């Protein structure tokens, strides 16, 4: 049984367990955890419950058999039965660190983050000493709670320092890295970059996970230059890279020359065709810089293409007005490559149809999505359809399409129609749609700007004044746009400070 579980043959392991019972060989304290591990891997709640019943029948859920009780609790947590796990934990006559770790991580896995912190506090108050796994689970819980958990997270950080979890004398290297990485991740998730950098700088050793976490944090904070600088330092240290760190740094690239440099680095490392996500990141990068020809050449050179790569290229063509190429690629993907499109693929095709005014093709695509691939449209697909009809001047048909939707239309769906009313100067429908949108989003300045521009296009200056006065009274301001040059300048100033 143990050998089958180690090789991933979970069904065979459970079959052997059944034969063992049938032939009258009584299982012991070592047998049940193996069977439960197989049930956990298969998420087989029914078989796990049967094993629970057998444990009770054989009288093996006692203080001397913590291994089986902990395995059972971990099984229930994995299967989403956190209530059963909590009941089992409360009934346990004795608990060890594995028990506490299982219930803390189980609460986090099942969305009960606050409960996980409660159990950690209880554990400490009882005089038990948490291990590295406990601490990392609690830090992960704080990361999930958001900025409000910063003070509590810093308290856990203090506990980590006092207990020597980051010192060479108290902890082996692997465990120090484990805890240090969890601290960096927590502070980055809590939007506290300064503390994350302090932990990162003071770590006696770092691994690829540490660097990837820090690079991703810089990207999320809008500090692309620091992300690239950290990546360069990582390369200089001759750390063996993986595709994850390459994908993490790609969004930080703000200039085409740097993107080409990264592409060359990827080619030299032989990762261009080895990892689909690296290829998709490069495609997306070239598309963002408007280098659609570079993206197309790269796409053709990648032999093994999956739905991610096809979708990325279809979206790239759609965003750059190459609607015919986008539709051609979509058909090639379906007919020749035999790749099944997903929601994002259809979003790219609908966008291409909208930009080119290809209403009939958009309708066919929407129908194909539902009938042929049984994909349920979301609000983005509905908005794209409204945009396609609106751009083509089919405003009444777009209104009927919205009213016939099987779900309540969201503000972006109505917003797409409002924008089209402005383009085609249908002031009557524009007023009607604007009233609906503003009731749904009374604090969104974009809707007021669309209405104001529509009235301005029709020379209705009195009504323009009324809309702007309403915005002023409500304290709404138009969001300022920014160019790539402006964004890069702001980033440089941040880095200088």
C-alpha positions as CSV (number, residue, x, y, z in Angstrom):
1,X,0.0,0.0,0.0
2,X,2.7,2.4,0.9
3,X,4.6,1.7,-2.3
4,X,1.4,2.3,-4.4
5,X,0.8,5.6,-2.6
6,X,4.4,6.8,-3.1
7,X,4.0,6.1,-6.9
8,X,0.7,7.8,-7.1
9,X,-1.4,4.7,-7.6
10,X,-4.0,5.7,-5.0
11,X,-6.8,3.5,-6.4
12,X,-4.7,0.4,-6.2
13,X,-3.6,1.2,-2.7
14,X,-7.3,1.5,-1.6
15,X,-8.0,-1.8,-3.4
16,X,-5.3,-3.5,-1.4
17,X,-6.8,-2.0,1.8
18,X,-10.1,-3.5,0.9
19,X,-8.5,-6.9,0.2
20,X,-6.7,-6.7,3.5
21,X,-10.0,-6.3,5.4
22,X,-11.7,-9.0,3.3
23,X,-9.0,-11.6,4.2
24,X,-9.4,-10.7,7.9
25,X,-6.0,-9.1,8.4
26,X,-6.6,-6.3,11.0
27,X,-5.1,-2.9,10.1
28,X,-2.9,-1.2,12.7
29,X,-1.8,2.4,13.5
30,X,0.4,2.5,10.4
31,X,-2.2,1.2,7.9
32,X,-4.9,3.8,8.3
33,X,-2.7,6.9,7.7
34,X,-1.6,5.3,4.4
35,X,-5.2,4.6,3.3
36,X,-6.2,8.1,4.4
37,X,-3.4,9.6,2.3
38,X,-4.8,7.9,-0.7
39,X,-8.3,9.1,0.0
40,X,-7.0,12.6,0.5
41,X,-5.2,12.6,-2.9
42,X,-8.4,11.3,-4.6
43,X,-10.6,13.7,-2.6
44,X,-12.8,10.7,-1.9
45,X,-15.0,11.8,0.9
46,X,-17.1,8.6,1.0
47,X,-14.1,6.2,1.4
48,X,-12.5,8.6,3.9
49,X,-15.7,8.5,6.0
50,X,-15.7,4.7,5.9
51,X,-12.1,4.6,7.2
52,X,-13.2,7.0,9.9
53,X,-15.9,4.5,10.9
54,X,-13.3,1.7,10.9
55,X,-11.0,3.7,13.1
56,X,-13.8,4.0,15.6
57,X,-14.7,0.3,15.2
58,X,-11.2,-0.8,16.0
59,X,-10.9,1.7,18.8
60,X,-7.8,3.4,17.3
61,X,-8.8,7.0,17.8
62,X,-7.0,7.4,21.1
63,X,-4.1,9.4,22.6
64,X,-1.6,6.8,21.6
65,X,-2.6,7.0,17.9
66,X,-2.2,10.6,17.0
67,X,-0.8,9.7,13.6
68,X,-4.2,8.3,12.4
69,X,-6.2,11.2,14.0
70,X,-3.9,13.8,12.4
71,X,-4.2,12.0,9.0
72,X,-8.0,12.0,9.3
73,X,-8.1,15.6,10.2
74,X,-5.9,16.6,7.2
75,X,-8.1,14.5,5.0
76,X,-11.3,16.4,6.1
77,X,-9.5,19.7,5.6
78,X,-8.4,18.7,2.1
79,X,-12.0,17.6,1.2
80,X,-13.5,20.9,2.4
81,X,-15.1,19.4,5.4
82,X,-13.6,21.8,7.9
83,X,-16.5,21.4,10.4
84,X,-15.7,17.7,10.7
85,X,-12.0,18.5,11.1
86,X,-12.8,21.1,13.8
87,X,-15.1,18.6,15.6
88,X,-12.4,15.9,15.5
89,X,-9.7,18.3,16.8
90,X,-11.9,19.3,19.7
91,X,-12.6,15.7,20.6
92,X,-8.9,14.6,20.5
93,X,-7.7,13.6,24.0
94,X,-4.2,14.7,23.1
95,X,-2.6,16.9,20.4
96,X,0.9,17.4,19.1
97,X,2.4,20.0,16.8
98,X,1.2,18.2,13.7
99,X,-2.4,18.4,15.1
100,X,-2.1,22.1,15.6
101,X,-0.4,22.6,12.2
102,X,-3.1,20.6,10.5
103,X,-6.0,22.6,12.0
104,X,-4.3,26.0,11.4
105,X,-3.5,25.3,7.8
106,X,-6.9,23.6,7.3
107,X,-8.7,26.7,8.4
108,X,-6.6,28.8,6.0
109,X,-7.3,26.4,3.1
110,X,-11.0,26.6,3.8
111,X,-11.2,30.4,4.1
112,X,-11.4,30.6,8.0
113,X,-8.3,32.8,8.3
114,X,-9.4,34.4,11.6
115,X,-10.0,31.0,13.1
116,X,-6.5,29.9,12.2
117,X,-5.1,32.9,14.1
118,X,-7.3,32.0,17.1
119,X,-5.9,28.5,17.2
120,X,-2.3,29.8,16.9
121,X,-2.9,32.1,19.9
122,X,-4.5,29.2,21.8
123,X,-1.4,27.1,21.1
124,X,1.0,29.7,22.4
125,X,-1.1,30.3,25.5
126,X,-1.1,26.6,26.3
127,X,2.7,26.8,26.4
128,X,3.3,24.8,23.3
129,X,6.2,25.8,21.0
130,X,5.2,26.3,17.4
131,X,7.6,24.9,14.8
132,X,8.5,26.5,11.4
133,X,5.5,25.0,9.6
134,X,3.1,26.5,12.2
135,X,4.7,29.9,11.9
136,X,4.7,29.9,8.1
137,X,1.0,28.9,8.1
138,X,0.2,31.8,10.4
139,X,2.2,34.3,8.3
140,X,0.3,33.0,5.3
141,X,-3.0,33.7,7.1
142,X,-1.9,37.3,7.8
143,X,-1.1,37.7,4.1
144,X,-4.6,36.7,3.2
145,X,-6.2,39.2,5.7
146,X,-4.9,42.3,4.0
147,X,-3.5,45.6,5.3
148,X,-5.6,45.5,8.5
149,X,-3.5,42.5,9.7
150,X,-0.1,44.4,9.6
151,X,0.1,45.1,13.3
152,X,-0.7,41.4,14.2
153,X,1.7,40.3,11.5
154,X,4.5,42.4,12.9
155,X,3.8,40.8,16.3
156,X,4.2,37.3,14.8
157,X,7.4,38.6,13.2
158,X,8.6,39.6,16.7
159,X,7.8,36.1,18.0
160,X,9.8,34.6,15.1
161,X,12.8,36.7,16.0
162,X,12.6,36.0,19.7
163,X,12.3,32.3,19.1
164,X,15.4,32.3,16.8
165,X,13.6,31.0,13.7
166,X,15.9,33.1,11.6
167,X,19.2,32.4,13.4
168,X,21.8,29.8,12.3
169,X,22.3,28.5,15.8
170,X,18.6,27.6,16.2
171,X,17.4,26.6,12.8
172,X,18.9,24.7,9.8
173,X,19.2,26.6,6.5
174,X,16.1,25.0,4.9
175,X,13.8,26.1,7.7
176,X,15.3,29.6,7.9
177,X,14.6,30.0,4.2
178,X,11.1,28.7,4.7
179,X,10.3,31.2,7.4
180,X,12.1,34.1,5.8
181,X,10.3,33.6,2.5
182,X,7.0,33.5,4.4
183,X,7.8,36.9,6.1
184,X,8.7,38.5,2.8
185,X,5.5,37.2,1.1
186,X,3.4,38.5,4.0
187,X,4.8,42.0,4.0
188,X,4.4,42.3,0.3
189,X,0.8,41.1,0.4
190,X,0.2,43.7,3.2
191,X,1.6,46.4,0.8
192,X,4.5,47.1,3.2
193,X,7.5,47.0,0.8
194,X,9.9,48.7,3.3
195,X,9.5,45.8,5.8
196,X,9.7,43.2,3.1
197,X,13.0,44.7,1.9
198,X,14.4,44.8,5.5
199,X,13.6,41.1,5.9
200,X,15.1,40.3,2.5
201,X,18.3,42.2,3.2
202,X,18.8,40.6,6.6
203,X,18.3,37.0,5.4
204,X,21.6,35.1,5.7
205,X,20.7,33.0,2.7
206,X,18.3,33.2,-0.1
207,X,16.9,30.8,-2.7
208,X,15.1,31.2,-6.0
209,X,11.7,31.5,-4.2
210,X,13.1,34.4,-2.2
211,X,14.2,36.3,-5.3
212,X,11.0,35.5,-7.2
213,X,8.8,36.7,-4.3
214,X,10.8,40.0,-4.1
215,X,10.7,40.6,-7.9
216,X,7.0,39.9,-8.0
217,X,6.5,42.4,-5.1
218,X,8.4,45.1,-6.9
219,X,6.3,44.6,-10.0
220,X,3.0,44.8,-8.0
221,X,4.2,48.0,-6.4
222,X,4.9,49.6,-9.7
223,X,8.7,49.6,-9.3
224,X,9.7,47.8,-12.5
225,X,13.2,49.2,-12.5
226,X,13.9,47.7,-9.1
227,X,12.4,44.4,-10.3
228,X,14.7,44.3,-13.3
229,X,17.7,45.3,-11.1
230,X,16.9,42.5,-8.7
231,X,16.7,40.1,-11.6
232,X,20.1,41.2,-13.0
233,X,21.6,40.7,-9.5
234,X,20.1,37.2,-9.4
235,X,21.7,36.4,-12.8
236,X,25.1,37.7,-11.6
237,X,25.0,35.4,-8.6
238,X,24.7,32.4,-11.0
239,X,21.5,31.1,-9.3
240,X,19.8,28.5,-11.5
241,X,16.7,30.1,-12.9
242,X,13.3,28.6,-13.6
243,X,10.4,29.8,-15.8
244,X,8.5,31.2,-12.9
245,X,11.1,34.0,-12.1
246,X,11.3,34.9,-15.8
247,X,7.5,35.2,-16.1
248,X,7.5,37.3,-12.9
249,X,10.0,39.9,-14.2
250,X,8.5,40.3,-17.7
251,X,5.7,42.8,-16.6
252,X,8.5,45.0,-15.3
253,X,10.0,45.6,-18.7
254,X,9.1,49.1,-19.9
255,X,11.3,49.5,-23.0
256,X,11.5,47.4,-26.2
257,X,15.3,47.3,-26.2
258,X,15.2,45.8,-22.7
259,X,12.5,43.3,-23.8
260,X,14.7,42.2,-26.7
261,X,17.6,41.8,-24.3
262,X,15.4,39.6,-22.1
263,X,14.3,37.6,-25.2
264,X,17.9,37.0,-26.1
265,X,18.7,35.9,-22.5
266,X,15.7,33.4,-22.7
267,X,16.9,32.0,-26.0
268,X,20.5,31.5,-24.7
269,X,19.1,29.7,-21.7
270,X,17.0,27.5,-24.0
271,X,13.7,28.4,-22.3
272,X,11.9,30.0,-25.3
273,X,10.4,26.8,-26.5
274,X,10.7,24.7,-23.3
275,X,8.1,26.6,-21.3
276,X,4.8,27.8,-22.7
277,X,4.3,30.6,-20.1
278,X,7.7,32.1,-20.9
279,X,6.7,32.2,-24.6
280,X,3.3,33.7,-23.7
281,X,5.0,36.4,-21.6
282,X,7.3,37.3,-24.5
283,X,4.4,37.4,-26.9
284,X,2.5,39.7,-24.6
285,X,5.5,41.9,-24.0
286,X,6.0,42.5,-27.8
287,X,2.3,43.1,-28.3
288,X,2.3,45.7,-25.5
289,X,5.1,47.6,-27.2
290,X,3.2,47.4,-30.5
291,X,5.8,45.1,-32.1
292,X,3.2,42.8,-33.5
293,X,5.6,41.5,-36.2
294,X,8.1,40.3,-33.6
295,X,5.3,38.7,-31.7
296,X,4.1,36.9,-34.8
297,X,7.6,35.6,-35.7
298,X,8.1,34.4,-32.1
299,X,4.7,32.6,-32.3
300,X,5.6,30.8,-35.5
301,X,8.9,29.6,-34.0
302,X,7.2,27.9,-31.0
303,X,6.4,24.3,-32.0
304,X,4.3,23.1,-29.1
305,X,1.5,25.6,-28.7
306,X,-1.3,25.4,-26.2
307,X,-4.4,27.5,-25.6
308,X,-2.5,30.1,-23.7
309,X,-0.2,30.9,-26.6
310,X,-2.9,30.8,-29.2
311,X,-5.1,33.1,-27.1
312,X,-2.2,35.5,-26.4
313,X,-1.5,35.9,-30.1
314,X,-5.2,36.3,-31.0
315,X,-5.6,39.0,-28.3
316,X,-2.4,40.7,-29.7
317,X,-3.9,40.9,-33.2
318,X,-7.2,42.1,-31.9
319,X,-5.7,44.9,-29.8
320,X,-3.7,46.2,-32.8
321,X,-6.5,46.3,-35.2
322,X,-5.5,43.2,-37.2
323,X,-8.9,41.7,-36.9
324,X,-8.6,39.5,-40.0
325,X,-5.4,38.0,-38.7
326,X,-7.1,37.4,-35.3
327,X,-10.0,35.6,-36.9
328,X,-7.7,33.6,-39.2
329,X,-5.7,32.4,-36.3
330,X,-8.8,31.5,-34.4
331,X,-10.0,29.2,-37.2
332,X,-6.5,27.8,-37.6
333,X,-6.5,27.0,-33.9
334,X,-9.8,25.2,-34.0
335,X,-9.6,23.4,-37.4
336,X,-5.9,22.7,-38.0
337,X,-4.3,22.6,-34.5
338,X,-7.3,21.1,-32.8
339,X,-6.9,23.2,-29.7
340,X,-10.1,23.9,-27.7
341,X,-10.6,27.7,-27.1
342,X,-11.4,29.0,-23.7
343,X,-13.3,32.1,-22.3
344,X,-10.3,34.4,-23.0
345,X,-9.9,33.1,-26.5
346,X,-13.5,34.1,-27.4
347,X,-13.0,37.4,-25.6
348,X,-10.1,38.1,-28.0
349,X,-12.1,37.2,-31.1
350,X,-15.1,39.3,-30.0
351,X,-12.8,42.2,-29.4
352,X,-11.4,41.8,-32.9
353,X,-14.9,41.7,-34.4
354,X,-16.0,44.8,-32.5
355,X,-12.9,46.8,-33.6
356,X,-13.5,45.9,-37.3
357,X,-17.3,46.3,-37.2
358,X,-17.8,42.6,-38.0
359,X,-21.2,42.3,-36.3
360,X,-22.3,39.1,-38.0
361,X,-19.0,37.4,-37.3
362,X,-19.3,38.4,-33.6
363,X,-22.8,36.9,-33.4
364,X,-21.5,33.7,-35.0
365,X,-18.6,33.6,-32.6
366,X,-20.9,34.2,-29.6
367,X,-23.2,31.4,-30.7
368,X,-20.3,29.1,-31.3
369,X,-19.0,29.7,-27.8
370,X,-22.3,28.6,-26.3
371,X,-23.5,25.9,-28.6
372,X,-20.3,24.2,-29.8
373,X,-18.1,24.6,-26.7
374,X,-20.7,24.9,-24.0
375,X,-19.0,27.9,-22.5
376,X,-21.1,30.2,-20.4
377,X,-20.5,33.9,-21.3
378,X,-19.5,36.3,-18.6
379,X,-20.1,40.1,-18.4
380,X,-17.0,40.8,-20.5
381,X,-18.4,38.7,-23.4
382,X,-21.8,40.5,-23.2
383,X,-20.1,43.9,-23.1
384,X,-18.0,43.0,-26.2
385,X,-21.1,41.9,-28.1
386,X,-22.8,45.2,-27.1
387,X,-19.7,47.1,-28.2
388,X,-19.7,45.3,-31.6
389,X,-23.3,46.1,-32.3
390,X,-22.9,49.6,-31.0
391,X,-19.9,50.5,-33.1
392,X,-21.8,49.3,-36.1
393,X,-24.7,51.6,-35.3
394,X,-27.1,48.8,-34.3
395,X,-28.1,50.6,-31.1
396,X,-31.7,49.3,-30.9
397,X,-30.5,45.8,-31.4
398,X,-27.9,46.2,-28.7
399,X,-30.5,47.5,-26.3
400,X,-32.7,44.4,-27.1
401,X,-29.7,42.2,-26.6
402,X,-29.1,43.6,-23.1
403,X,-32.7,43.3,-22.1
404,X,-32.7,39.7,-23.3
405,X,-29.6,38.7,-21.2
406,X,-30.3,35.8,-18.8
407,X,-28.4,37.6,-16.0
408,X,-28.6,41.2,-14.7
409,X,-26.5,43.4,-16.9
410,X,-23.5,44.9,-15.2
411,X,-22.4,48.6,-15.5
412,X,-19.7,47.9,-18.1
413,X,-22.4,46.4,-20.4
414,X,-24.5,49.5,-20.2
415,X,-21.4,51.6,-20.4
416,X,-20.5,50.0,-23.8
417,X,-23.9,51.0,-25.1
418,X,-23.6,54.6,-23.6
419,X,-20.3,55.0,-25.4
420,X,-21.8,53.9,-28.7
421,X,-24.7,56.4,-28.2
422,X,-22.1,59.1,-28.0
423,X,-20.4,58.0,-31.1
424,X,-23.6,57.9,-33.1
425,X,-25.2,60.9,-31.4
426,X,-28.3,59.1,-30.3
427,X,-29.0,61.6,-27.4
428,X,-32.4,60.2,-26.6
429,X,-31.2,56.6,-25.9
430,X,-28.0,58.0,-24.4
431,X,-30.0,59.8,-21.7
432,X,-32.0,56.6,-21.0
433,X,-28.8,54.5,-20.7
434,X,-27.0,57.1,-18.7
435,X,-29.8,57.2,-16.0
436,X,-29.5,53.4,-15.7
437,X,-25.7,53.4,-15.4
438,X,-25.6,56.3,-12.9
439,X,-28.1,54.6,-10.7
440,X,-25.8,51.5,-10.7
441,X,-22.6,53.5,-10.3
442,X,-23.3,56.9,-8.8
443,X,-19.7,57.5,-7.9
444,X,-18.0,56.5,-11.2
445,X,-16.8,59.7,-13.0
446,X,-16.3,57.9,-16.3
447,X,-20.1,57.6,-16.9
448,X,-20.5,61.4,-16.3
449,X,-17.6,62.1,-18.7
450,X,-19.2,59.9,-21.4
451,X,-22.5,61.7,-21.0
452,X,-20.8,65.1,-21.1
453,X,-18.9,64.2,-24.2
454,X,-22.1,63.0,-25.9
455,X,-23.9,66.3,-25.2
456,X,-20.8,68.2,-26.3
457,X,-20.8,66.3,-29.6
458,X,-24.4,67.4,-30.1
459,X,-23.7,71.0,-29.2
460,X,-25.9,70.7,-26.1
461,X,-23.7,73.0,-24.0
462,X,-26.3,73.8,-21.3
463,X,-26.6,70.1,-20.6
464,X,-22.8,69.7,-20.6
465,X,-22.7,72.4,-17.9
466,X,-25.4,70.5,-15.9
467,X,-23.4,67.3,-16.0
468,X,-20.1,69.0,-15.0
469,X,-21.8,70.9,-12.2
470,X,-23.3,67.5,-10.9
471,X,-19.8,66.1,-11.0
472,X,-18.4,69.1,-9.1
473,X,-21.2,68.8,-6.4
474,X,-20.5,65.1,-5.9
475,X,-16.7,65.7,-5.7
476,X,-16.1,63.5,-8.8
477,X,-13.0,64.2,-11.0
478,X,-12.0,62.8,-14.3
479,X,-9.2,60.3,-14.0
480,X,-6.0,61.6,-15.6
481,X,-4.3,59.5,-18.3
482,X,-0.6,58.9,-18.4
483,X,1.8,58.0,-21.2
484,X,4.5,55.4,-21.0
485,X,7.1,58.2,-20.8
486,X,5.2,59.7,-17.9
487,X,4.9,56.4,-16.1
488,X,8.6,55.6,-16.6
489,X,9.6,59.0,-15.2
490,X,7.4,58.5,-12.1
491,X,9.0,55.0,-11.6
492,X,12.5,56.5,-11.9
493,X,11.7,59.1,-9.2
494,X,10.4,56.4,-6.9
495,X,13.5,54.3,-7.4
496,X,15.8,57.4,-6.8
497,X,14.1,58.0,-3.4
